[in-house]
């Protein structure tokens, strides 16, 4: 009883000591509740034939009809495939490019040059796709774009990067990797900083050159963090980048460039099919939640990574 009493008093004392910290979190908790959890009530529209003038209470219920339509309409099925293809390509290249770039940057011995390169490749991450979208539209334009001018200068035909479906996918993946690979490199550089220098010293004594040291020490040391990054990215495989695609796409590439988020935007907000748009968004959210849980489990199994 004495121990239990002391534990209770300790918990009460900790609460009294930490109440300013909890009070400081209260505004953030209120904002989270109002803008993240309260709107979840609108998900009932996915099971209704929602009419704005009737409201949620007055709109008739249709059950799972919109979810059946989601897998029946050719347009919505194509949108899901587009999302999976673009997201998968982004996920692969967002893992490979920072991994290789970190290895190359790790071999640079001049600190000033190394820091300069790091700063330059980090900068695009902090630019919004509203700005970059306008830049890329001009740069990749068929009418006077610098890229197509360069192609014509070497005798090649200009490419309709933002009007041809296949080239649009390539453009989306390439520009997204260009924007964020520098920032993603931070994770691998941090892992490189944690490698024990004595391993390199021992390898040098054994006669290993830089290439052999990289293959035998550096790469194996980065594999666990690469597994973590790769598995955790599975949770966002249905997020193909709304901001980027919304600012770059057009009706010519809807067939291969339209993703779930842009489809929901056009279906729900522009066309007024609120129920179908809500059903598509709910489907994406549920699948993403399941994938996040699976990804964290895989990260724990293969790399020992866990948050809780």
N, C-alpha and C positions, 0 to 999 in steps of 0.2 A: 504493500500500500504506500510505503514511504517513497519507494522509487517511482511508482506511478504518479504520486502526487508531485514529485519534483519534475518529472517529465511534463506534466500538465502545466505547471507553473512556468517552466522553461519555454514551452510553446506560446503561452500567453505573453510572456515577456518579450519573445521574439516578435510577436505580432505588434505589440506596442512600440517596439523599437523600429520596426520596418514599415509602419503604416504610412509614413510620407512617401515611400517608394511605391506602395500600392496606389496611393492617391495620384501620384505622378502618371501611373499607367492608365488611370481612369479615362482621360480624354481619348487616348488611343483605342481603348476597349469600346467606348461609345461609338467612335467613328467606324470601327470594324463591325460592330453590331448593326449600325444603321445602313452602311453601304455594302456590306458583304453578306450578312445573314438575313436581314429583313427582306431584301429582294428575292430570297429563295421562295417566299410565298407565291411569287408570280409563276413558279414552275407548274402550277396546276393548269396553266393555259395549254401545256403540252397534251393534256387529256380532255381539252374542250375544243369546241368550234368557237373560238373567242371572237366576240364582236365588241369593239370599243364602246359603242353606245349602250350595250347591255351590261358591260362590266364582268368581272370574274363571277360574281354571284348569279348573274342572269344568263350567262352564256351556257348553251347546252353541252352536256358531257358526251364525248365520243369515244372514250376509252383509249385503246391502243391504235386507233386508226392512223394517226399521224406517224407513228413509229413503223407501221406496216408500209405506209407511203414512202417513208425514208428509204426502205430497201426495195421498193417497187419502181419508183421513178428513176429513169436512166440518168437524169441530171444529178440527182443526189448521190447515187452510187458512184458516178464518175468523180464527184467532188471528194468523196471519201478516199478513193484511189489516188487522186491528185495529192491530197494531204499526206497520205502515207508515203508516196514516192518522194515528194519534196522534202518532207521531214526526215526520212531515212537518209537521203543524200546529204542533207545538212548535218545530221548526226554523225555520219561517217567522216566527212571532211572536217568537221569541227573537232574531231578527235585526232585525225592523222596530221593535219597541217600544224596545229600548235605543238604537237608532240615532236615533229621533225624540226620545227623552227626553234624550239627550246634546246634541242640537241645541238643545232648549228650555233645558236647564240652562246651556248655554254663553252664552245671552243674558242670564242673570241677572247683574246688576252688583253687588248687595249681597252681599259675601263671606260674612257671617255667615249670612244666609238660605240661600245656596247650600250652605254646609257642613252646615247643619242638615238640609236636604232630602236631601243625599247620605247622611248618616248614617241617617236614617229609612228610606230605601228600601234601604239595604244590610242592615239588621238581619234581615229575614226569611230571608236566605240562610243564616244561621248557626243557624236553628232546624231540628230534625229533623222528618221527616214523621210520626214517631210523635206528636209534640206537635201539629203542625199538623193531622194527620188528625183527632184528637179535637176540635180547635177547629172545623174545617170541618163535621164531622158534626153538631155542635150548632148552628152558625150556619145551615146549610142544611137543617136538619131540617124535615119537614112538620109536625111537632107542636111548634109554639112556636118554631121557628127565627127569628132576627131578620130574615133576608132575606124569608122568606115572610110574616112579620107586616107588613113594610113593603109588600109587594105587595098584601096584603089591605087595608091602610090606604088605598091609592089605588084600590081597586075591582077589582084583578086577581086571577085565580085563583092559588092557590099552585102551585109547580112542584116536582116530585119530582126534584131535582137528582141525587141519588145512587141513584135507583131506575129512572129512564128512560134507556135506552141512549144516545139522541142527546144528551140533556142531560148525561149523565155524561161523554161525550167533551168537550163544551164546558166542563164544570166542571174536568176534568183539565187541559186546556190553559190555561184562564184562571188557575187557582190556581198552576200551575207557573210561568207567566210572571210572575205577581204576586210569587212567592217569589224569583225569580232575576234579574229584569230589572235591578234596581239594581246588583247585583254585576257583571253583564255590561256595564253602562254604563261601567265602569272602562276597558275596552279603547278605547272610542270617545273618552272624555275624554282618555286618554293621546295618542291620535292628534290630537285637537284642540289639545293643548298643543304639539305639534310643528309646527303651521302657522306659517310665517314671518309675523310681524306686519306686515312691510313690504308684504305683499300687500293687507292691509286698508287700510293708509295710502294706497297707490296708488289703490285703488278709491274711497276717500273723496275723494281729490283729483279723481278723474274724475266725481264727483257721484253715486256709487252709494249707495243707502240700505241699511239693515241687511238687508232682505229680499233685495235684489239681491246683496249681499255673501255672504249665506248660500247662495244658489243658484249663484253664480259661483265662490266660493272654498271655503266650508266643506264643502258637499256633495261636490264633486269630490275634495276632499282625503280624505274619509272613504270614498269608494267602494273604493279598494284594500284597506283593512283589512276592509271589509264583505265583499268577495269572499273574502278569506282566511278570515274567520270562517264564512261560508256554506259554502265548500267543505270546510273541515275538519270541520264538523258532519255532513257526509255519512257519515263513518266511524262515527257513533253512531246512524244512522237506525234500527237494530234495537233500540236501547235506549230504550224508551218510558218508563222510570222505574218500576222495580219497587217501591221504597220507597213512592212516592206512591200508586200504584194498589193495592198490597197493603193499605194502611191505609185506603183509601176504598171499594174495590169490594165487591160482594156478589153472590150467585147471580143476582139479578135483572138484572144488567148483564153477565153473562159473554158474552152474544152479541155485544156491541159494545165491551166494556171489557176483556176478557181479552187479555193480551199474551203474548209468548213466555215471558218470565221467570216470570210468575205461572202460566202453563200448565205449565211445567217443574216448578215447585214443587209444584203439585197432582198432576201425573201421577207424578213420581218419588218424592216424599217422602210424600205423603198416600195415593196409590192404590197405590204399590208397583211401578209400571211403570218400573223403573229404566232399562231398555234404551231404551224409547221416549223417556223424558225426556232421557237422555244423547244420543240421536240428534238431538233437537230442539236441545239446547244446542250440539252440535258444528256443526250446520248454521248456527246463528246466528253462532258464532265464526268459521267460515270465511268467510261472507259479509261479516262486519264487517271482517275482515282485508283482504279484497280491496277493500272500499270505502275503508278507510283509505289503502291504497296509491294508489288512484285519486284520492282527495281531495288528498293531498299533491302528486301530479303536477299536478292541475288548479290548485292554489294556486301552484305554481311557474310554470306556463304563463301564467296570467292575471294574477298579481300579483307574480311574482318572489320568492315566499316559499319558503324552504327551510331545513331544520334542519341537514342534512349537505351 
